[in-house]
Amino acid sequence: MANCYGGAIYVVEFIRNSNFTINLNGSFRSQTVEAREAILRIGKELGFNFDSAGKVQARGLIHPFECNTAEVNRLLADQGIWMVYGTLSGMECSGLRDRGIQYAVIDESAIKIKQVTNYYDLVSPASTGR
């Protein structure tokens, strides 16, 4: 990822309880009690329909088509959820570098950044074309 975007690599320490994270690829039933309660509370507030919630991926419940993801993430953070993670959907993927698990920290106070390394500091200038 850092190679593709020229970004940095972060080493972080999680300060908060991992029960307050949501696996976007997991079903509603597979989430922790804390995550399920947060999903239900924000769903009720936003008027989302949870008729078949047990079998649906969490992504479809909290980030349904045409919803404001930033608003939903803010509401989740208000409920104590500090991170969502999972693979990107087909619409979000822009190439091979986007494959794999992506982590989105929605409450920065839940982590402590221990180290930041610029990708280009790790590779030789000759291999990057710089």
Secondary structure, 3 states (H helix, E strand, C coil): CHHHHCCEEEEEEECCCHHHEEECCCECCCCCHHHHHHHHHHHHHHCCCCCCHHHCEHHHHHCCCCCCHHHHHHHHHHCCCCEEEEECCCCCCCCHHHCCEEEEECCHHHEEEEEEEEHHHHCCHHHHCC
